[in-house]
Amino acid sequence: MKEKMISVVTPVYNGEKYIEKCILSIQNQQYNNYEHIIMDGGSTDDTVNIAAKYKNVKIVSQNDNGMYDAIQKGFKLARGEIFVWLNADDTYLPWAFQIMNYAVGQGINWCTCINGFQD
């Protein structure tokens, strides 16, 4: 099955405590065709510096009107065929993108994950 490009938008504000684990959960996917856009709401902590350590992460740092505004702005920048968002204090399991790609290939148009746990 063709790997569709997945665009991940992560809204964050002062998320230095969580952002690295979030980024790593995306970069450790068993799937290569993705982009990661971090929409930082003007953090005053070390969030942007932590995120900047990683390749293949686009960081936009600007004031916004909250999480949903940031997600919408990120989706406008996205180039993928599948759009997802992952909050900065959440993570994906390593096979999440494979499942997303499979589901979309089966005609699923909307998918959500609740209570996925990774420690």
Steps between C-alpha positions, in 0.01 A plus 500: 500500500630844405615711795291816492673807643387567856513857631522521878425834666601543863363807680710597800550779750768467768524127449870444571411221743328294226603611151806278460311178575228610257754568222677170558173307480455642152859456387501138620209399280532190284388721211703756308260720306404773746562860597486646850391859550529644850281804557645675802285773652796718603639284781714669763669177611745277308239334274626648173866428576422138582297456181769668290744217583308264274520468123185484294300716741352827378456746788274803477511717811241775513215614719172324436151489644539163666546139404233479229622817330853355499376170354310681226806709410713186494258319270520794259876438475466123469580319175381149586212284389415409859474776764538423870581692811684385806508716809844567645437288809388196299685232302435249225586131513761403235243345263241781517574643154479156340153456648394849389617433146322162494174647635495780244575245228188311610283811454497626860472879501519578872685317772573571865708329764409507865702353784792372299776459760874497464742542787 
